[in-house]
Amino acid sequence: MWSLRPYAARWRGVLPLFRPGARLCITLLAGLLCIPAQAQLAASFYNVTGVQTRTLPNAVQVTIRTDGAVTFGTDLFDLLRPVENDVEPKETSTLRIRLLRARARLPAFINIGSYPVDSAQVTLGNEEMQFPFFSEGNEMEEPRVDVLLHFFVPVRVQRFILNRNVRDSREENEGGEGINFAEFLGPRDVSVEIGPDRRSIIITVITDRLDSGRAASIRRSPPASRRQSLSLQLLSEGRFRVSALNTPLPELLAEVAAVSGVALTARADVDRLAVSLTLPDATLEELLSTLTVAYGLTVLSRPPEEGGGFSVGRNGAVSVTERLPLRYLDPDQARLLFPDFLLPSLKSDRENRSLVFSGLPTLAARLREDLKKLDRPPAQVRVELSVWEVATDDDFQYALETIYQSGSERVRLFSPLAELSVLLQQGQEKRVSASLNALATSGRARIQARPSVVVASGKSGVLFVGQQRYITVLQSRFGSQNVQALRLPVGYTLNVSPTVGAEKDITLELTARLSTVDAVERGTGLPTLGIREMISVIRLRPGHAALLAGLTESLSSDDHRRPGVGANALPDTPFGARRGSRALRRTILLVTAQEV
């Protein structure tokens, strides 16, 4: 069994040769001995017969099928990268699988279009590999077939199993060969395994979309238990009101045909399609146009000898090919903004910064209209953070209870250590600021900092208040000791991701963290960090603010210093901790955001 640990050592041995064009070589004697065997093996081959795709609730499974016992591998240079005398998976947008002693009965291009798998490209495998990884045979052994999978987004290959006996590459097992970095796969992780019959290769890609497999989960329930309804009402001549919920398309078309007097039929490829739509006032033309845009259908005229009218289905219409130029959006990102059923007919053109669409003219027109709304410069958002510290629990309550003031009564907040995330309107923000300024005047509160950052809508930014501390750590590796410097951000960190809405409202994804150095080990000198973190999502309208509380930390100190903020805290103030005493850090964060 060839496991991950000896593989890492093997990788380290070839790191000096790890450059473009470098390959692992065998001795001349071994090459001469292998010539007769390779010639004999080349006389027999198997065929690659198909590439099948299956959509799972949380993944897409691609199966490469053959009519014989498969021998395959890949180039580890494309999948792994060295890190600190070790290796780990790296992000890649393609996955090359080479099948030895094989011939292909496949087209050169296979359009999969099932997110996150884009397509498959089939070639003869003439390109040499830099770090070949095969269970047996040489990567240039003829005949050979390369199947190159393309993905919509970067993925990481966590498993590449060449033998079914492999369980965990971190252990030495007999009779297996492969790589296994993770016991459980996460979003955008890939697993490649040989099939149980040894005549197939199974590639499983975990999706990162929350709605993936939603249709499959609905189909798992019995059809009788799903709610269905259809309401059709004639308003005037040629106009009607239609409301359908999970209604089979043939049934909807039959009802519309009975009301409008126009023959409508559903073709065989959509006879099981369930339609849900509501049109308060529409004509027959508007209804058919809605079906084509919403469900990717085509409407064809039927000749009089077949009954006339129209037939509705997925195939059979004349398609157009159109390039849709982009100004601000990245082509790969813009492509993923559209529904999944459009992905097979929508390709990204990075060189020309555009999308290429092949399909119905009506869908092409709809894409143009949608891109006018989407392809705009991203809005810039200024996010400002005010970090306040108060001295006692009573002061902490005094500052917060103004939020819930109703008339002359105030609602007291219990448990000052509880997390609190509140949306402040314009009047509430003024009351909180006034109470904090009053406490600061009397020395019961102080503002630590007021940093700000400008972030593009949809991007992430970081606000940090504190110190960057460095410590030296002595590490032992392979019999030698190395000294490394570790950076410790000590203080308040706020990760913000703003998104500007259509009504100029701003949705903030906030992650607030408070990190402190609570103690230092006497023997090693390594610090013990105390970390509190809270996550919140708040929508702010112009003039509103967000209040975060709950990062209160209990500190112990053997001198007059306050770890995490500085060594100059005054011991006689309520913020200082006397020798051998404990103190609470009571923190209030005020966050404001406005488009600039």
PEZI-V685663 format. One record per backbone hydrogen bond with DSSP energy under -0.5 kcal/mol. NH is the residue of the N-H (numbers start at 1). CO is the residue of the C=O. E is the energy in kcal/mol with one decimal. If there is no record, write none. Layout:
# PEZI-V685663
nh->[NH:NH]
co->[CO:CO]
e->[E:E]
This chain:
# PEZI-V685663
nh->[2:3:4:5:7:8:9:10:11:12:13:14:14:15:15:17:18:19:22:31:32:33:34:35:35:36:37:38:39:40:41:42:43:43:44:46:48:49:49:50:52:54:56:56:60:61:62:62:63:64:64:65:65:66:67:70:73:74:76:76:78:79:80:81:83:86:88:90:92:95:97:97:98:99:99:100:100:101:101:102:102:103:105:110:111:112:112:113:114:115:117:118:118:119:120:121:122:123:133:135:141:145:146:147:148:148:149:149:150:151:152:153:155:156:158:158:159:160:161:162:162:163:166:171:173:176:178:179:181:188:189:190:191:192:193:194:195:198:201:202:203:203:204:204:205:206:206:207:212:214:217:218:219:220:221:221:225:226:226:229:231:233:235:235:236:239:240:241:242:243:244:245:247:249:252:253:254:255:256:257:258:259:260:261:265:267:270:271:273:275:277:279:282:287:288:289:290:291:292:293:294:295:296:297:298:300:300:302:306:307:308:310:311:312:313:320:322:324:325:326:334:335:336:337:338:342:343:345:346:347:349:350:353:354:355:356:357:357:358:359:364:365:366:367:368:369:370:371:372:373:373:374:375:376:381:382:383:383:384:385:386:387:387:388:388:389:390:391:396:397:398:399:400:401:403:404:405:406:409:412:414:418:420:422:424:424:429:430:431:432:433:434:435:436:437:438:439:440:441:442:443:444:445:446:448:448:449:453:455:455:457:458:459:461:463:465:467:469:469:471:473:475:475:477:477:480:482:484:484:486:486:488:489:490:490:491:491:492:493:494:495:496:496:497:499:501:504:506:507:508:508:509:509:510:510:511:512:513:514:515:516:518:518:519:521:525:528:529:530:531:532:534:536:538:540:540:544:545:546:547:548:549:550:553:555:555:557:562:563:565:566:573:576:578:580:581:581:583:585:586:586:587:588:589:590:591:591:592:593:594:596]
co->[176:1:169:169:3:4:5:6:7:8:9:10:11:11:12:14:15:17:19:27:28:29:30:31:32:32:33:34:35:36:37:38:39:40:41:101:103:47:65:65:63:61:54:59:205:54:60:203:52:62:201:50:63:199:47:198:98:133:74:131:75:76:76:88:86:83:81:79:155:149:95:147:73:97:145:71:98:141:143:99:143:46:48:120:109:110:118:118:117:113:114:116:150:150:110:148:108:146:74:72:138:99:123:97:121:146:95:147:119:93:116:116:92:188:156:190:190:179:192:160:177:177:163:168:171:173:2:160:158:206:186:156:204:159:202:161:200:195:64:193:62:201:191:202:60:189:204:58:209:211:213:214:215:216:217:218:222:222:223:245:243:241:233:239:239:236:282:233:279:231:277:229:275:273:248:249:250:251:252:253:254:255:256:257:310:312:267:268:270:247:244:242:240:283:284:285:286:287:288:289:290:291:292:291:313:298:311:309:303:304:303:263:300:265:298:359:357:355:323:353:330:331:332:334:335:339:340:342:343:356:354:348:350:349:324:347:322:355:345:320:360:361:362:363:364:365:366:367:368:369:370:370:371:374:455:594:381:453:592:451:590:385:449:386:588:446:586:444:392:393:394:395:396:397:400:401:402:409:406:410:412:415:549:547:422:545:425:426:427:428:429:430:431:432:433:434:435:436:437:438:440:439:439:389:387:446:387:383:381:453:379:498:456:496:494:492:490:467:488:486:484:473:482:475:480:477:475:473:482:471:484:469:487:467:488:489:515:465:513:463:511:461:494:509:507:505:501:540:499:506:538:497:507:508:536:495:534:493:532:491:530:516:528:528:526:521:519:527:516:529:514:512:510:508:506:538:541:424:591:422:589:420:587:585:553:583:581:566:561:562:562:570:573:576:557:557:578:555:553:390:584:585:388:548:386:546:589:384:544:382:380]
e->[-1.0:-0.8:-2.7:-0.7:-1.3:-2.3:-1.6:-2.5:-2.7:-2.3:-1.7:-0.9:-0.8:-0.5:-0.7:-1.0:-1.5:-1.8:-2.5:-2.0:-2.5:-2.2:-1.4:-0.8:-0.6:-0.5:-0.5:-2.6:-2.1:-2.0:-2.2:-2.0:-0.5:-0.8:-1.2:-1.8:-3.3:-0.8:-1.7:-1.4:-2.6:-2.5:-0.6:-3.0:-2.4:-3.2:-0.5:-3.0:-2.9:-0.5:-2.7:-2.6:-0.7:-2.4:-1.7:-2.7:-1.5:-1.7:-0.7:-2.5:-1.6:-0.7:-2.5:-2.1:-2.8:-0.6:-1.7:-2.5:-2.4:-1.9:-0.5:-2.0:-2.3:-0.5:-3.2:-2.8:-0.5:-0.6:-1.2:-0.5:-1.6:-2.1:-2.5:-3.0:-0.5:-0.9:-1.0:-3.3:-1.5:-0.6:-2.7:-0.5:-2.7:-1.0:-2.5:-2.4:-2.3:-2.3:-2.2:-0.9:-2.1:-2.2:-2.2:-2.7:-3.1:-0.6:-2.9:-0.7:-2.9:-2.2:-2.3:-0.5:-2.8:-2.1:-0.9:-1.9:-1.6:-2.5:-3.5:-0.6:-2.0:-1.0:-1.6:-1.7:-0.8:-0.6:-1.0:-1.8:-2.8:-2.3:-1.7:-2.4:-2.3:-1.6:-2.3:-0.7:-3.5:-1.7:-2.0:-3.1:-3.2:-0.6:-2.7:-0.5:-2.7:-2.4:-0.5:-1.8:-1.1:-1.7:-2.2:-1.6:-2.1:-1.1:-0.5:-1.1:-1.2:-0.6:-0.9:-1.9:-2.7:-2.8:-0.6:-1.8:-1.7:-2.0:-2.3:-3.2:-2.1:-2.5:-3.1:-2.7:-2.5:-2.6:-2.0:-2.7:-2.0:-1.9:-2.3:-2.6:-1.9:-1.5:-3.0:-2.1:-1.7:-3.1:-1.7:-1.0:-1.3:-3.2:-1.5:-3.0:-2.1:-2.1:-2.4:-2.1:-2.0:-2.0:-1.9:-1.9:-2.8:-1.9:-0.7:-0.8:-4.2:-0.5:-2.6:-2.4:-1.6:-1.7:-2.0:-2.5:-2.6:-2.6:-2.2:-3.2:-2.8:-4.0:-0.7:-2.2:-3.1:-2.0:-1.1:-1.2:-1.2:-1.4:-1.3:-0.9:-1.2:-2.8:-3.1:-0.6:-0.6:-2.1:-2.4:-3.1:-3.0:-0.6:-2.3:-2.3:-2.1:-2.3:-1.9:-2.4:-2.0:-1.8:-2.3:-2.6:-1.4:-0.9:-0.6:-1.8:-3.0:-2.1:-3.0:-3.0:-0.7:-3.0:-2.6:-2.7:-2.6:-0.5:-2.2:-0.6:-2.8:-2.6:-2.0:-2.3:-2.2:-2.7:-2.4:-2.0:-1.5:-2.9:-1.9:-0.6:-0.9:-2.6:-2.0:-0.6:-0.6:-1.9:-3.5:-2.5:-0.6:-3.3:-2.6:-1.4:-1.7:-2.4:-2.4:-2.3:-2.2:-2.3:-2.5:-2.1:-2.1:-2.3:-1.9:-1.3:-1.1:-2.9:-0.9:-2.1:-2.9:-0.5:-0.7:-2.2:-2.9:-0.5:-3.2:-3.5:-2.4:-2.8:-2.7:-3.0:-2.7:-0.7:-2.8:-2.1:-3.2:-0.6:-3.2:-0.5:-3.4:-2.0:-3.5:-2.8:-0.5:-2.9:-0.5:-3.9:-0.5:-2.9:-0.8:-0.6:-1.0:-3.4:-2.6:-3.1:-2.5:-2.6:-0.5:-1.1:-1.5:-3.8:-1.4:-3.2:-2.8:-0.6:-3.7:-1.4:-0.5:-0.7:-3.4:-1.8:-2.5:-2.5:-2.9:-2.4:-2.3:-0.9:-2.4:-1.0:-2.6:-1.6:-3.1:-0.6:-3.0:-0.5:-2.3:-2.4:-2.6:-2.4:-3.8:-0.6:-2.6:-2.3:-2.8:-2.7:-2.9:-2.7:-0.7:-1.3:-0.6:-3.9:-2.2:-1.2:-0.6:-1.3:-1.6:-1.1:-1.4:-0.5:-1.2:-0.7:-2.1:-2.8:-3.0:-0.7:-0.8:-0.7:-2.5:-3.1:-2.4:-3.1:-0.5:-2.3:-0.5:-1.7:-3.1]
